[in-house]
Amino acid sequence: MKNCIQCDKHIIINDPDPGDWFCDDDMAVVCSLAPNPNINPVSTHMSERHEFKSIAVAIRPYNMEKEALIPDWCPLK
């Protein structure tokens, strides 16, 4: 695998930028095998409120594979 999009354990979520209407279609990639140790239930960013750890956040939809690189903490490494 070259990125997390190729792994069946990734989840793509909406992650719009609340302060920039141009980025209201931003996405984030999270790992369903890694719980988020820093959940912030009051954050305006969906990736910070998600139950799973973020791999890449605030991604333009056409850059998913380019930006969802395998992190050092990947549970499958």
C-alpha positions as CSV (number, residue, x, y, z in Angstrom):
1,M,0.0,0.0,0.0
2,K,1.1,3.5,-0.8
3,N,-1.6,5.4,1.1
4,C,-4.5,4.8,3.5
5,I,-7.1,5.1,0.8
6,Q,-5.9,1.7,-0.4
7,C,-6.6,0.2,3.0
8,D,-10.1,-1.1,3.8
9,K,-9.9,0.2,7.4
10,H,-10.0,3.9,6.4
11,I,-13.1,6.1,6.6
12,I,-13.6,9.3,4.7
13,I,-15.6,11.9,6.6
14,N,-16.7,15.5,5.8
15,D,-14.4,18.0,7.3
16,P,-15.5,21.4,6.1
17,D,-13.6,24.5,7.1
18,P,-16.2,26.5,9.2
19,G,-14.3,29.8,8.4
20,D,-14.0,29.4,4.7
21,W,-17.0,28.8,2.5
22,F,-14.7,27.8,-0.4
23,C,-13.5,24.8,1.6
24,D,-16.9,23.6,2.7
25,D,-16.4,20.3,0.7
26,D,-13.1,19.4,2.5
27,M,-12.8,15.8,3.7
28,A,-10.7,13.9,6.3
29,V,-9.4,10.4,6.4
30,V,-9.6,8.5,9.7
31,C,-8.4,5.1,10.7
32,S,-11.1,2.7,12.1
33,L,-8.4,0.8,14.0
34,A,-7.1,3.7,16.0
35,P,-9.2,5.5,18.6
36,N,-8.8,9.2,18.8
37,P,-7.0,10.0,22.0
38,N,-7.7,13.8,21.6
39,I,-11.5,13.9,20.9
40,N,-12.7,17.5,21.2
41,P,-16.5,17.5,21.3
42,V,-16.8,21.3,21.0
43,S,-14.4,21.6,18.0
44,T,-15.8,23.2,14.8
45,H,-13.8,20.6,12.8
46,M,-15.4,17.2,12.4
47,S,-12.1,15.4,12.3
48,E,-11.3,16.6,15.8
49,R,-14.7,15.4,17.1
50,H,-14.5,12.0,15.4
51,E,-14.1,8.8,17.5
52,F,-11.2,7.6,15.3
53,K,-7.8,9.1,14.9
54,S,-7.2,11.4,11.9
55,I,-4.8,10.4,9.2
56,A,-5.2,13.5,7.1
57,V,-7.6,16.5,7.6
58,A,-8.9,19.4,5.5
59,I,-8.3,17.6,2.2
60,R,-9.6,18.8,-1.0
61,P,-11.6,15.8,-2.5
62,Y,-9.3,15.5,-5.6
63,N,-6.2,15.2,-3.3
64,M,-7.3,12.2,-1.2
65,E,-4.8,9.7,-2.3
66,K,-2.0,12.3,-2.5
67,E,-2.5,13.5,1.1
68,A,-3.7,10.3,3.0
69,L,-0.1,9.0,3.4
70,I,0.4,6.1,5.8
71,P,1.3,7.6,9.2
72,D,4.1,6.3,11.5
73,W,1.5,5.1,14.0
74,C,-0.4,2.9,11.6
75,P,-1.6,-0.2,13.5
76,L,-1.0,-2.4,10.5
77,K,2.7,-1.6,10.2
